[in-house]
Amino acid sequence: MKATITLLDPHHVSAAGAAGRGSRELADRPAHPPALSEAGTAGHRNQLWSWDITKLLGRAKWTYFYLYVILDVFSRYVTGWMVAPRESAELTVND
C-alpha cells in the first residue's frame, strides 16, 4: 500500500466535511488562536505556573498511574511532579 502526500493551497481548499456540515474556506480561519491576555503571560521565573495530568500505563493489564506535573510558564521547566494511583480533584486544589 502506498502513502500519498498532497500539498494543498490554503486559498483553494474547502474545509467541507463528508457529512455536508457546510464549507468554510481555510483562508477565512485564523492562523492560530488569539494571543493570551496579560494574565496568561509571565515576565520572570516563578511568576506563573501551569499544570498537567498524564495517564501512564502500569505493568499489569488495566492498571494506570497519573503523573501530575507543575510547569513554570516563563522558563518551561518542571518545578514539581508527583505520581498518584488515581486521578483526584483533591490533589489539584490550591491552598
LUMRODREN-887532 format. One record per atom (N, C-alpha, C): z, x, y. Coordinates in Angstrom, 3 decimals, always signed. Example, Ala and Ser with C-alpha at 12.3 -4.5 7.8 and 13.67 -1.06 7.14 Angstrom:
BEGIN
+----------+----------+----------+
:        Z :        X :        Y :
+----------+----------+----------+
:   +7.800 :  +13.190 :   -5.690 :
:   +7.800 :  +12.300 :   -4.500 :
:   +7.800 :  +13.200 :   -3.300 :
:   +7.080 :  +12.850 :   -2.250 :
:   +7.140 :  +13.670 :   -1.060 :
:   +7.870 :  +12.900 :   +0.030 :
+----------+----------+----------+
This chain:
BEGIN
+----------+----------+----------+
:        Z :        X :        Y :
+----------+----------+----------+
:   +0.000 :   +0.844 :   -1.165 :
:   +0.000 :   +0.000 :   +0.000 :
:   +0.000 :   +0.894 :   +1.235 :
:   -0.867 :   +0.634 :   +2.186 :
:   -0.964 :   +1.439 :   +3.386 :
:   -0.205 :   +0.766 :   +4.528 :
:   +0.397 :   +1.586 :   +5.351 :
:   +1.059 :   +1.086 :   +6.559 :
:   +0.108 :   +1.269 :   +7.725 :
:   +0.038 :   +0.292 :   +8.573 :
:   -0.849 :   +0.345 :   +9.722 :
:   -0.026 :   +0.291 :  +10.994 :
:   -0.295 :   +1.194 :  +11.898 :
:   +0.368 :   +1.207 :  +13.196 :
:   -0.635 :   +0.726 :  +14.225 :
:   -0.251 :   -0.267 :  +14.989 :
:   -1.129 :   -0.821 :  +16.002 :
:   -0.527 :   -0.562 :  +17.372 :
:   -1.277 :   +0.045 :  +18.246 :
:   -0.838 :   +0.257 :  +19.613 :
:   -1.236 :   -0.962 :  +20.431 :
:   -0.282 :   -1.526 :  +21.142 :
:   -0.510 :   -2.750 :  +21.892 :
:   -0.500 :   -2.484 :  +23.386 :
:   -1.410 :   -3.104 :  +24.063 :
:   -1.432 :   -3.047 :  +25.516 :
:   -0.518 :   -4.165 :  +26.019 :
:   +0.585 :   -3.849 :  +26.730 :
:   +1.540 :   -4.887 :  +27.126 :
:   +0.952 :   -5.929 :  +28.080 :
:   -0.181 :   -5.659 :  +28.698 :
:   -0.767 :   -6.623 :  +29.638 :
:   -1.659 :   -7.640 :  +28.935 :
:   -2.029 :   -7.404 :  +27.685 :
:   -2.941 :   -8.296 :  +26.993 :
:   -2.379 :   -8.867 :  +25.694 :
:   -1.099 :   -8.707 :  +25.462 :
:   -0.490 :   -9.179 :  +24.226 :
:   +0.400 :  -10.366 :  +24.536 :
:   +0.269 :  -11.398 :  +23.745 :
:   +1.108 :  -12.578 :  +23.894 :
:   +2.271 :  -12.477 :  +22.935 :
:   +3.426 :  -12.942 :  +23.348 :
:   +4.615 :  -12.897 :  +22.511 :
:   +4.859 :  -14.235 :  +21.831 :
:   +3.828 :  -14.994 :  +21.584 :
:   +3.978 :  -16.302 :  +20.938 :
:   +4.380 :  -16.105 :  +19.490 :
:   +5.321 :  -16.917 :  +19.050 :
:   +5.784 :  -16.835 :  +17.672 :
:   +4.858 :  -17.601 :  +16.748 :
:   +4.979 :  -17.348 :  +15.471 :
:   +4.134 :  -18.019 :  +14.488 :
:   +4.451 :  -19.499 :  +14.404 :
:   +5.671 :  -19.867 :  +14.770 :
:   +6.071 :  -21.276 :  +14.691 :
:   +5.655 :  -22.045 :  +15.941 :
:   +4.952 :  -21.404 :  +16.859 :
:   +4.485 :  -22.073 :  +18.067 :
:   +5.587 :  -22.360 :  +19.062 :
:   +6.487 :  -21.406 :  +19.239 :
:   +7.601 :  -21.590 :  +20.166 :
:   +7.178 :  -21.428 :  +21.622 :
:   +5.920 :  -21.257 :  +21.866 :
:   +5.440 :  -21.047 :  +23.230 :
:   +5.060 :  -19.595 :  +23.423 :
:   +4.249 :  -19.352 :  +24.424 :
:   +3.845 :  -17.972 :  +24.653 :
:   +4.409 :  -17.508 :  +25.984 :
:   +4.667 :  -16.233 :  +26.035 :
:   +5.157 :  -15.603 :  +27.254 :
:   +4.612 :  -14.189 :  +27.248 :
:   +3.922 :  -13.852 :  +28.270 :
:   +3.319 :  -12.529 :  +28.333 :
:   +4.402 :  -11.457 :  +28.382 :
:   +4.158 :  -10.353 :  +27.678 :
:   +5.107 :   -9.251 :  +27.683 :
:   +5.273 :   -8.672 :  +29.074 :
:   +4.230 :   -8.708 :  +29.870 :
:   +4.321 :   -8.156 :  +31.220 :
:   +5.261 :   -8.978 :  +32.096 :
:   +5.501 :  -10.247 :  +31.744 :
:   +6.401 :  -11.088 :  +32.529 :
:   +7.872 :  -10.822 :  +32.219 :
:   +8.131 :  -10.170 :  +31.111 :
:   +9.508 :   -9.897 :  +30.720 :
:  +10.044 :   -8.688 :  +31.480 :
:  +11.340 :   -8.660 :  +31.758 :
:  +11.904 :   -7.458 :  +32.380 :
:  +11.868 :   -6.296 :  +31.398 :
:  +11.704 :   -5.093 :  +31.890 :
:  +11.606 :   -3.915 :  +31.040 :
:  +12.943 :   -3.599 :  +30.369 :
:  +14.040 :   -3.889 :  +31.031 :
:  +15.371 :   -3.643 :  +30.483 :
:  +16.339 :   -4.617 :  +31.138 :
:  +17.522 :   -4.787 :  +30.585 :
:  +18.468 :   -5.722 :  +31.182 :
:  +18.862 :   -5.272 :  +32.579 :
:  +19.306 :   -6.196 :  +33.412 :
:  +19.712 :   -5.805 :  +34.754 :
:  +20.861 :   -4.807 :  +34.722 :
:  +20.964 :   -3.999 :  +35.758 :
:  +21.998 :   -2.970 :  +35.838 :
:  +23.385 :   -3.602 :  +35.860 :
:  +24.355 :   -2.843 :  +35.362 :
:  +25.734 :   -3.317 :  +35.356 :
:  +26.279 :   -3.370 :  +36.774 :
:  +27.269 :   -4.200 :  +36.962 :
:  +27.928 :   -4.251 :  +38.263 :
:  +28.791 :   -3.004 :  +38.428 :
:  +29.395 :   -2.857 :  +39.573 :
:  +30.258 :   -1.703 :  +39.827 :
:  +31.425 :   -1.663 :  +38.855 :
:  +31.858 :   -2.805 :  +38.340 :
:  +32.975 :   -2.845 :  +37.394 :
:  +32.585 :   -2.222 :  +36.058 :
:  +31.300 :   -2.134 :  +35.749 :
:  +30.852 :   -1.590 :  +34.476 :
:  +30.449 :   -0.132 :  +34.532 :
:  +30.712 :   +0.562 :  +35.619 :
:  +30.346 :   +1.968 :  +35.736 :
:  +31.595 :   +2.813 :  +35.924 :
:  +31.516 :   +4.057 :  +35.522 :
:  +32.631 :   +4.985 :  +35.657 :
:  +32.149 :   +6.232 :  +36.379 :
:  +32.910 :   +6.692 :  +37.353 :
:  +32.561 :   +7.890 :  +38.104 :
:  +33.262 :   +9.134 :  +37.598 :
:  +34.311 :   +8.955 :  +36.789 :
:  +35.102 :  +10.072 :  +36.271 :
:  +35.547 :   +9.767 :  +34.847 :
:  +35.997 :  +10.816 :  +34.151 :
:  +36.539 :  +10.626 :  +32.818 :
:  +37.819 :   +9.794 :  +32.869 :
:  +38.109 :   +9.090 :  +31.784 :
:  +39.308 :   +8.266 :  +31.630 :
:  +39.433 :   +7.168 :  +32.676 :
:  +38.336 :   +6.765 :  +33.251 :
:  +38.343 :   +5.690 :  +34.240 :
:  +37.994 :   +4.348 :  +33.592 :
:  +37.076 :   +4.364 :  +32.621 :
:  +36.638 :   +3.145 :  +31.959 :
:  +36.394 :   +3.450 :  +30.486 :
:  +37.013 :   +2.633 :  +29.619 :
:  +36.846 :   +2.800 :  +28.187 :
:  +36.163 :   +1.586 :  +27.606 :
:  +35.501 :   +1.784 :  +26.478 :
:  +34.889 :   +0.708 :  +25.724 :
:  +35.316 :   +0.873 :  +24.268 :
:  +35.108 :   -0.148 :  +23.459 :
:  +35.496 :   -0.050 :  +22.056 :
:  +34.460 :   -0.725 :  +21.184 :
:  +34.507 :   -0.388 :  +19.895 :
:  +33.569 :   -0.946 :  +18.935 :
:  +34.244 :   -1.007 :  +17.578 :
:  +33.826 :   -1.969 :  +16.756 :
:  +34.306 :   -2.084 :  +15.387 :
:  +33.097 :   -1.937 :  +14.467 :
:  +33.222 :   -1.081 :  +13.462 :
:  +32.157 :   -0.872 :  +12.492 :
:  +32.698 :   -1.142 :  +11.094 :
:  +31.950 :   -1.916 :  +10.316 :
:  +32.340 :   -2.244 :   +8.947 :
:  +31.846 :   -1.144 :   +8.013 :
:  +32.771 :   -0.542 :   +7.260 :
:  +32.439 :   +0.549 :   +6.345 :
:  +32.593 :   +0.096 :   +4.903 :
:  +31.683 :   +0.491 :   +4.046 :
:  +31.722 :   +0.157 :   +2.633 :
:  +32.741 :   +1.038 :   +1.925 :
:  +33.606 :   +0.421 :   +1.115 :
:  +34.597 :   +1.164 :   +0.341 :
:  +34.017 :   +1.625 :   -0.987 :
:  +34.842 :   +2.294 :   -1.786 :
:  +34.373 :   +2.815 :   -3.072 :
:  +34.173 :   +1.708 :   -4.099 :
:  +35.057 :   +0.717 :   -4.100 :
:  +34.952 :   -0.377 :   -5.061 :
:  +33.998 :   -1.439 :   -4.529 :
:  +33.411 :   -2.192 :   -5.441 :
:  +32.477 :   -3.242 :   -5.051 :
:  +33.203 :   -4.298 :   -4.224 :
:  +32.573 :   -4.760 :   -3.160 :
:  +33.082 :   -5.780 :   -2.241 :
:  +34.346 :   -5.334 :   -1.510 :
:  +34.516 :   -4.031 :   -1.357 :
:  +35.647 :   -3.500 :   -0.603 :
:  +35.125 :   -2.894 :   +0.689 :
:  +35.739 :   -3.289 :   +1.792 :
:  +35.300 :   -2.806 :   +3.098 :
:  +36.493 :   -2.324 :   +3.911 :
:  +36.233 :   -1.426 :   +4.828 :
:  +37.207 :   -0.971 :   +5.805 :
:  +36.595 :   -1.146 :   +7.178 :
:  +37.418 :   -1.190 :   +8.184 :
:  +36.946 :   -1.413 :   +9.553 :
:  +37.350 :   -0.231 :  +10.424 :
:  +36.361 :   +0.403 :  +11.010 :
:  +36.570 :   +1.549 :  +11.883 :
:  +36.591 :   +1.069 :  +13.326 :
:  +37.728 :   +1.230 :  +13.981 :
:  +37.884 :   +0.891 :  +15.397 :
:  +37.727 :   +2.185 :  +16.186 :
:  +36.831 :   +2.194 :  +17.165 :
:  +36.564 :   +3.393 :  +17.960 :
:  +36.723 :   +3.055 :  +19.436 :
:  +37.415 :   +3.930 :  +20.173 :
:  +37.563 :   +3.793 :  +21.629 :
:  +36.743 :   +4.904 :  +22.264 :
:  +35.831 :   +4.524 :  +23.165 :
:  +34.918 :   +5.473 :  +23.798 :
:  +35.166 :   +5.562 :  +25.294 :
:  +35.122 :   +6.790 :  +25.834 :
:  +35.144 :   +6.985 :  +27.277 :
:  +33.720 :   +6.769 :  +27.785 :
:  +33.529 :   +5.810 :  +28.697 :
:  +32.185 :   +5.441 :  +29.144 :
:  +31.511 :   +6.584 :  +29.903 :
:  +32.250 :   +7.331 :  +30.717 :
:  +31.653 :   +8.388 :  +31.522 :
:  +31.174 :   +9.556 :  +30.669 :
:  +32.046 :  +10.086 :  +29.811 :
:  +31.704 :  +11.275 :  +29.022 :
:  +31.097 :  +10.938 :  +27.666 :
:  +31.208 :   +9.684 :  +27.232 :
:  +30.736 :   +9.210 :  +25.928 :
:  +31.446 :   +9.884 :  +24.763 :
:  +32.641 :  +10.402 :  +24.997 :
:  +33.437 :  +10.991 :  +23.931 :
:  +34.309 :   +9.930 :  +23.280 :
:  +34.593 :  +10.137 :  +22.004 :
:  +35.521 :   +9.266 :  +21.298 :
:  +36.934 :   +9.683 :  +21.709 :
:  +37.671 :   +8.757 :  +22.311 :
:  +39.031 :   +9.067 :  +22.750 :
:  +40.076 :   +8.603 :  +21.752 :
:  +39.697 :   +7.748 :  +20.822 :
:  +40.621 :   +7.305 :  +19.792 :
:  +39.890 :   +6.540 :  +18.715 :
:  +40.465 :   +6.550 :  +17.507 :
:  +39.864 :   +5.801 :  +16.416 :
:  +40.940 :   +5.449 :  +15.404 :
:  +40.649 :   +4.448 :  +14.571 :
:  +41.572 :   +4.007 :  +13.545 :
:  +40.770 :   +3.291 :  +12.460 :
:  +41.160 :   +3.465 :  +11.205 :
:  +40.549 :   +2.747 :  +10.092 :
:  +41.580 :   +1.740 :   +9.592 :
:  +41.156 :   +0.484 :   +9.463 :
:  +42.050 :   -0.584 :   +9.022 :
:  +41.453 :   -1.289 :   +7.810 :
:  +42.300 :   -1.856 :   +6.944 :
:  +41.785 :   -2.546 :   +5.756 :
:  +41.182 :   -3.915 :   +6.056 :
:  +41.462 :   -4.467 :   +7.234 :
:  +40.898 :   -5.765 :   +7.598 :
:  +40.666 :   -5.804 :   +9.103 :
:  +39.757 :   -6.661 :   +9.521 :
:  +39.483 :   -6.847 :  +10.941 :
:  +40.524 :   -7.814 :  +11.486 :
:  +41.147 :   -7.455 :  +12.595 :
:  +42.220 :   -8.272 :  +13.128 :
:  +42.182 :   -8.261 :  +14.651 :
:  +42.362 :   -9.430 :  +15.252 :
:  +42.426 :   -9.530 :  +16.701 :
:  +43.676 :   -8.855 :  +17.250 :
:  +44.733 :   -8.787 :  +16.450 :
:  +45.983 :   -8.150 :  +16.888 :
:  +45.777 :   -6.664 :  +17.194 :
:  +44.852 :   -6.028 :  +16.526 :
:  +44.597 :   -4.608 :  +16.733 :
:  +43.828 :   -4.333 :  +18.028 :
:  +43.179 :   -5.334 :  +18.570 :
:  +42.350 :   -5.139 :  +19.756 :
:  +42.996 :   -5.657 :  +21.031 :
:  +44.220 :   -6.135 :  +20.968 :
:  +44.897 :   -6.709 :  +22.137 :
:  +45.371 :   -5.587 :  +23.049 :
:  +45.142 :   -5.766 :  +24.365 :
:  +45.625 :   -4.816 :  +25.357 :
:  +47.101 :   -5.068 :  +25.617 :
:  +47.889 :   -3.996 :  +25.665 :
:  +49.322 :   -4.121 :  +26.001 :
:  +49.585 :   -3.551 :  +27.364 :
+----------+----------+----------+
